Amino acid sequence: MYRIFLVEDDPVIADAVVRHLSQWGWEAKAAADFSDVFAEYAAFAPHLVLMDVKLPFFNGYHWCSEIRKVSQVPIIFLSSAADNMNIVMAMNMGGDDFIAKPFDLNVLTAKLQALLRRTYDFHGQNELLVHRGAALDLSSATLSYQGEMLELTRNEYKILRLLMENKGRTVSRETIMLRLWESDSYIDENTLTVNINRLRRKLEAAGLRDFIRTKKGMGYLVE
C-alpha cells in the first residue's frame, strides 16, 4: 500500500483529498503541524507528497527543499497560483509535477497513479528511516544530517539500518554479526567492535554524539 502525504492547509480540500485517496486503497495522511512539516513527513515516510504552495509559517517551496536534502520521493505541487513563474519555480525546487487548483479528483488520481508507477514499478521503493534528525535512505544507503550527506561503508550501512529499524530496542551483538556476515560461522567479535567504533566516529564528526549506545553484556541500540 502506497503512503501519500498531503500538505494542504485548507481543511475542506485536505479532507476531500484524503477520503478520495483512501477509497483508492492508498494510505493518505494530511499534515497537521505546519510549523514543522518535515518532522511529520519523516515520521510518515510517504511514497509521494502532495504539496500546496501557500502555507502557514513556510511555503511549499521551503518544505520541498528540506525534503530534497534527504530524499528523492516524488512531489506534486498543488496551487491556485498556476502562472508560469510558479510552475517553473516548483520544478526548479525539485517538484515532479504541478496541478492547478481547482482540480478534478479523478485527474489527481490519474497523475498519482502514473507517477507512482514510473517511480516504483521501475526503480523500487524509496524508504527512509529517521532518528534525531538523521535520515537513512534505504535506496541509496546514505545518511543525511543537517543538510550534509554521509557516505557509509557496506557494514556501516547494515549496522545502522538494523539499529534504526529496531529503534528503542537493544540488538544483540550476535544478531548484528549474523546480519553483517550472513553466516553462522565464527567471526572474531573484535571485528564487530572495530566496525561499531568506526561508525560512531563518523556519526560524531557529523554532530551526532551518542547516537549508538552500548548496553553492557547485551548489545547496542539507538533511542
GUPAMAR-84946 format. One record per residue: x, y, z of N, C-alpha, C in turn. Coordinates in steps of 0.05 Angstrom, whole numbers, padded with zeros to 5 digits, always signed. Layout:
N
XYZXYZXYZ
...
# end
This chain:
223
+00017-00024+00000+00000+00000+00000+00018+00025+00000
+00013+00042-00019+00029+00067-00021+00018+00087+00000
+00037+00102+00011+00030+00123+00031+00033+00151+00017
+00012+00166+00019+00011+00193+00006+00009+00214+00029
+00027+00233+00029+00028+00254+00049+00018+00280+00036
-00003+00291+00047-00015+00316+00036-00009+00340+00054
+00003+00360+00042+00009+00385+00057-00009+00406+00046
-00032+00410+00058-00053+00428+00049-00067+00440+00074
-00067+00467+00075-00077+00480+00099-00107+00486+00098
-00120+00481+00075-00149+00484+00073-00161+00457+00083
-00174+00457+00106-00185+00431+00117-00206+00418+00099
-00221+00434+00084-00241+00423+00067-00228+00407+00044
-00208+00420+00031-00194+00406+00010-00178+00382+00020
-00165+00386+00043-00149+00364+00055-00167+00340+00061
-00190+00344+00073-00208+00322+00080-00218+00308+00055
-00225+00323+00034-00236+00312+00010-00215+00295-00004
-00190+00305-00005-00169+00290-00019-00161+00265-00004
-00159+00267+00023-00152+00243+00039-00173+00222+00036
-00199+00229+00037-00220+00210+00034-00220+00197+00007
-00215+00213-00014-00215+00203-00041-00192+00183-00045
-00168+00191-00035-00145+00173-00039-00148+00147-00023
-00160+00149+00000-00165+00125+00016-00183+00105+00002
-00202+00116-00013-00220+00099-00028-00206+00083-00050
-00183+00094-00059-00167+00080-00079-00147+00060-00067
-00148+00057-00041-00131+00037-00028-00104+00048-00019
-00100+00074-00021-00075+00085-00012-00078+00094+00018
-00056+00095+00032-00056+00105+00059-00050+00135+00058
-00070+00152+00062-00066+00181+00059-00067+00195+00086
-00049+00214+00089-00048+00229+00114-00043+00258+00108
-00058+00276+00121-00055+00305+00117-00038+00316+00140
-00021+00336+00133-00004+00349+00153-00021+00364+00173
-00012+00363+00198-00027+00377+00220-00011+00400+00231
+00015+00398+00232+00032+00418+00244+00048+00432+00221
+00039+00455+00213+00052+00469+00190+00077+00484+00198
+00083+00484+00224+00108+00496+00233+00131+00476+00230
+00125+00451+00227+00146+00430+00224+00136+00408+00207
+00131+00414+00182+00121+00395+00162+00141+00372+00158
+00167+00378+00159+00187+00358+00154+00186+00335+00175
+00182+00342+00200+00180+00322+00221+00157+00302+00216
+00134+00313+00207+00112+00295+00201+00118+00278+00176
+00131+00291+00156+00139+00276+00132+00157+00253+00139
+00177+00258+00156+00197+00238+00163+00184+00215+00178
+00165+00222+00197+00152+00202+00213+00134+00184+00196
+00122+00195+00176+00103+00180+00159+00117+00165+00137
+00140+00175+00128+00156+00163+00107+00139+00156+00083
+00128+00176+00070+00109+00171+00047+00124+00163+00022
+00109+00151+00004+00119+00145-00023+00115+00168-00042
+00097+00187-00035+00092+00210-00052+00082+00233-00035
+00089+00258-00042+00080+00281-00027+00064+00299-00045
+00040+00308-00036+00024+00329-00049+00029+00354-00033
+00039+00375-00046+00048+00399-00031+00035+00424-00042
+00019+00437-00024+00009+00464-00031+00032+00484-00031
+00029+00506-00045+00050+00526-00046+00047+00546-00023
+00023+00557-00020+00019+00577+00001+00010+00563+00027
+00028+00565+00047+00023+00551+00073+00030+00570+00096
+00020+00564+00120+00028+00580+00143+00057+00575+00149
+00071+00594+00161+00098+00593+00171+00118+00593+00147
+00119+00571+00132+00138+00569+00109+00122+00558+00085
+00129+00568+00061+00114+00559+00038+00123+00531+00029
+00109+00521+00009+00114+00494-00001+00142+00490-00013
+00152+00512-00025+00179+00510-00036+00200+00505-00015
+00196+00517+00008+00215+00513+00031+00215+00483+00039
+00191+00472+00043+00189+00444+00052+00199+00425+00031
+00194+00431+00005+00204+00415-00016+00234+00414-00015
+00247+00437-00011+00276+00439-00009+00286+00423+00014
+00272+00423+00037+00281+00408+00061+00279+00378+00055
+00258+00369+00042+00255+00341+00036+00276+00332+00016
+00282+00349-00004+00302+00342-00024+00330+00339-00013
+00335+00349+00011+00361+00346+00024+00366+00317+00032
+00344+00302+00035+00346+00274+00045+00333+00253+00027
+00317+00261+00008+00302+00241-00007+00294+00252-00035
+00291+00233-00053+00281+00238-00080+00252+00229-00083
+00237+00228-00061+00209+00220-00062+00194+00238-00081
+00176+00228-00097+00161+00245-00116+00145+00266-00101
+00145+00290-00112+00130+00313-00100+00114+00326-00122
+00088+00328-00117+00070+00342-00136+00060+00367-00122
+00063+00390-00134+00054+00415-00123+00025+00420-00131
+00010+00431-00112-00018+00439-00116-00021+00468-00110
-00032+00484-00129-00034+00513-00123-00054+00526-00142
-00067+00547-00132-00084+00563-00148-00067+00584-00164
-00043+00588-00155-00024+00606-00169-00010+00590-00190
-00024+00585-00212-00013+00568-00233-00001+00583-00256
+00011+00606-00250+00024+00621-00272+00051+00608-00278
+00062+00616-00300+00087+00604-00310+00110+00606-00289
+00111+00629-00275+00133+00633-00256+00132+00612-00234
+00108+00608-00223+00105+00588-00201+00110+00560-00210
+00101+00554-00235+00106+00527-00245+00136+00522-00249
+00150+00541-00260+00178+00539-00264+00192+00537-00237
+00184+00553-00217+00195+00553-00191+00192+00525-00178
+00168+00514-00181+00162+00487-00169+00181+00466-00181
+00185+00467-00207+00202+00447-00219+00231+00451-00211
+00240+00477-00210+00267+00482-00202+00273+00475-00173
+00253+00475-00156+00257+00468-00128+00257+00438-00123
+00251+00423-00144+00252+00394-00141+00225+00380-00144
+00205+00395-00152+00178+00383-00157+00178+00366-00182
+00160+00346-00182+00158+00328-00205+00134+00334-00222
+00115+00349-00211+00091+00357-00227+00078+00380-00213
+00059+00393-00227+00045+00416-00217+00016+00413-00225
-00003+00414-00206-00031+00413-00212-00045+00438-00203
-00059+00451-00221-00072+00477-00214-00098+00472-00199
-00103+00489-00179-00129+00488-00166-00148+00507-00180
-00174+00501-00180-00186+00476-00170-00180+00453-00190
-00179+00429-00179-00173+00406-00195-00194+00384-00192
-00196+00367-00212-00214+00345-00211-00200+00322-00196
-00213+00309-00177-00201+00288-00161-00193+00264-00179
-00208+00259-00200-00201+00237-00218-00176+00243-00234
-00172+00268-00241-00148+00276-00255-00124+00273-00236
-00128+00282-00210-00107+00279-00190-00100+00249-00187
-00119+00232-00186-00115+00203-00182-00098+00192-00206
-00105+00200-00230-00091+00191-00254-00062+00199-00253
-00057+00224-00245-00029+00234-00244-00014+00219-00222
-00027+00214-00199-00014+00199-00178-00006+00171-00187
-00025+00157-00200-00020+00130-00209+00003+00129-00229
+00004+00149-00247+00025+00149-00267+00053+00154-00254
+00054+00173-00235+00079+00180-00222+00089+00157-00204
+00070+00145-00189+00078+00123-00172+00088+00099-00189
+00074+00094-00211+00082+00072-00229+00110+00077-00240
+00115+00102-00250+00141+00108-00261+00163+00106-00240
+00157+00115-00216+00177+00116-00195+00184+00089-00182
+00163+00074-00176+00167+00050-00160+00166+00024-00176
+00149+00022-00197+00148-00002-00212+00175-00008-00226
+00189+00014-00233+00214+00010-00248+00239+00014-00231
+00236+00029-00209+00260+00036-00194+00260+00025-00165
+00239+00012-00157+00238+00002-00129+00230+00023-00110
+00222+00015-00086+00212+00034-00066+00235+00050-00053
+00229+00075-00047+00248+00093-00034+00239+00097-00006
+00253+00084+00013+00245+00085+00041+00265+00101+00057
+00256+00112+00080+00272+00129+00096+00268+00121+00125
+00291+00118+00140+00290+00114+00168+00301+00139+00181
+00286+00151+00201+00294+00176+00212+00296+00174+00243
+00318+00186+00254+00322+00186+00283+00339+00210+00289
+00329+00226+00308+00343+00250+00318+00352+00269+00295
+00335+00271+00274+00340+00288+00252+00358+00276+00231
+00369+00252+00236+00386+00239+00216+00368+00220+00200
+00371+00220+00174+00354+00205+00156+00371+00185+00140
+00365+00159+00143+00378+00138+00128+00361+00130+00104
+00372+00135+00080+00358+00129+00055+00365+00101+00047
+00345+00083+00048+00350+00054+00043+00356+00049+00013
+00347+00067-00004+00351+00062-00032+00380+00069-00041
+00393+00088-00027+00419+00097-00035+00441+00090-00014
+00432+00078+00009+00450+00071+00031+00467+00094+00041
+00454+00118+00042+00467+00142+00052+00452+00153+00076
+00467+00167+00093+00456+00180+00116+00459+00210+00113
+00437+00225+00118+00439+00254+00116+00431+00266+00143
+00445+00288+00150+00440+00302+00175+00447+00331+00172
+00427+00349+00178+00431+00378+00175+00442+00386+00148
+00431+00374+00127+00438+00381+00100+00464+00368+00090
+00478+00353+00107+00503+00340+00099+00498+00310+00093
+00510+00300+00073+00508+00272+00065+00532+00256+00075
+00527+00234+00089+00549+00217+00099+00549+00192+00083
+00572+00187+00071+00576+00162+00056+00582+00140+00076
+00569+00117+00074+00572+00095+00092+00584+00071+00077
+00601+00056+00092+00611+00031+00080+00588+00010+00082
+00592-00012+00068+00571-00033+00068+00564-00042+00097
+00585-00047+00113+00580-00056+00141+00567-00034+00158
+00577-00009+00154+00565+00013+00170+00536+00016+00163
+00529+00014+00138+00501+00017+00130+00484-00006+00142
+00494-00030+00142+00479-00053+00153+00475-00050+00183
+00496-00041+00197+00493-00037+00226+00472-00016+00232
+00475+00007+00218+00457+00029+00224+00428+00023+00217
+00425+00009+00194+00397+00002+00186+00385-00017+00207
+00400-00037+00216+00389-00055+00236+00381-00041+00262
+00399-00023+00271+00393-00009+00296+00370+00010+00293
+00368+00024+00270+00346+00043+00267+00320+00029+00262
+00320+00006+00250+00296-00010+00246+00285-00020+00273
+00303-00022+00293+00296-00031+00319+00299-00009+00340
+00293+00016+00332+00297+00039+00349+00283+00035+00376
+00299+00040+00397+00289+00037+00424+00292+00009+00436
+00301-00010+00419+00305-00037+00428+00335-00045+00425
+00345-00060+00445+00373-00069+00444+00375-00091+00424
+00395-00089+00406+00401-00110+00387+00427-00124+00395
+00426-00150+00399+00449-00165+00409+00472-00164+00389
+00496-00168+00399+00519-00169+00382+00517-00193+00363
+00506-00215+00372+00503-00238+00355+00485-00233+00331
+00463-00218+00336+00444-00211+00315+00458-00193+00294
+00473-00174+00304+00487-00155+00285+00508-00171+00269
+00523-00188+00282+00543-00204+00268+00531-00222+00246
+00508-00233+00253+00495-00250+00233+00485-00234+00209
+00475-00210+00215+00466-00192+00193+00490-00184+00175
+00512-00178+00188+00535-00168+00173+00548-00189+00156
+00552-00213+00167+00567-00233+00152+00549-00256+00143
+00523-00255+00150+00503-00274+00140+00514-00303+00141
+00525-00309+00164+00537-00336+00167+00536-00343+00197
+00533-00369+00202+00534-00379+00229+00563-00385+00238
+00582-00383+00219+00610-00389+00226+00621-00368+00244
+00642-00376+00259+00653-00358+00279+00667-00334+00267
+00660-00310+00277+00673-00285+00269+00684-00273+00294
+00709-00264+00293+00721-00250+00316+00705-00226+00324
+00696-00225+00349+00679-00203+00359+00693-00176+00357
+00720-00177+00357+00734-00152+00355+00728-00138+00328
+00723-00154+00308+00716-00144+00281+00691-00127+00283
+00671-00136+00298+00647-00120+00301+00653-00095+00317
+00669-00097+00337+00676-00073+00354+00689-00052+00336
+00707-00061+00319+00721-00042+00301+00700-00027+00283
+00681-00043+00272+00661-00031+00255+00643-00011+00270
+00635-00018+00294+00618-00001+00310+00633+00025+00317
+00658+00023+00326+00674+00046+00333+00679+00065+00310
+00684+00053+00286+00688+00070+00262+00662+00085+00255
+00640+00071+00257+00614+00084+00252+00608+00106+00272
+00614+00101+00297+00609+00122+00318+00626+00147+00313
+00651+00143+00305+00668+00166+00299+00657+00182+00276
+00647+00168+00256+00636+00182+00232+00611+00198+00240
+00594+00186+00257+00570+00200+00266+00577+00224+00284
+00596+00220+00302+00604+00242+00320+00616+00265+00304
+00631+00259+00283+00643+00280+00267+00622+00297+00253
+00599+00284+00248+00577+00299+00235+00559+00313+00255
+00565+00310+00281+00549+00323+00302+00529+00305+00316
+00530+00279+00310+00511+00260+00323+00526+00245+00345
+00528+00258+00368+00542+00246+00391+00523+00227+00405
+00534+00205+00415+00519+00185+00430+00495+00175+00414
+00498+00173+00388+00476+00163+00371+00471+00134+00376
+00493+00119+00379+00492+00090+00384+00501+00085+00413
+00484+00073+00429+00490+00068+00457+00497+00038+00460
+00514+00033+00480+00522+00006+00486+00506-00003+00511
+00494-00026+00509+00482-00039+00533+00501-00062+00541
+00516-00057+00563+00537-00076+00570+00527-00104+00573
+00540-00123+00560+00533-00151+00561+00508-00158+00545
+00496-00138+00531+00472-00143+00516+00475-00137+00486
+00484-00112+00480+00486-00105+00452+00486-00075+00449
+00473-00065+00427+00473-00037+00421+00444-00028+00414
+00440-00002+00416+00414+00009+00409+00416+00039+00402
+00396+00049+00388+00392+00078+00385+00365+00083+00398
+00363+00105+00413+00338+00112+00426+00335+00142+00428
# end
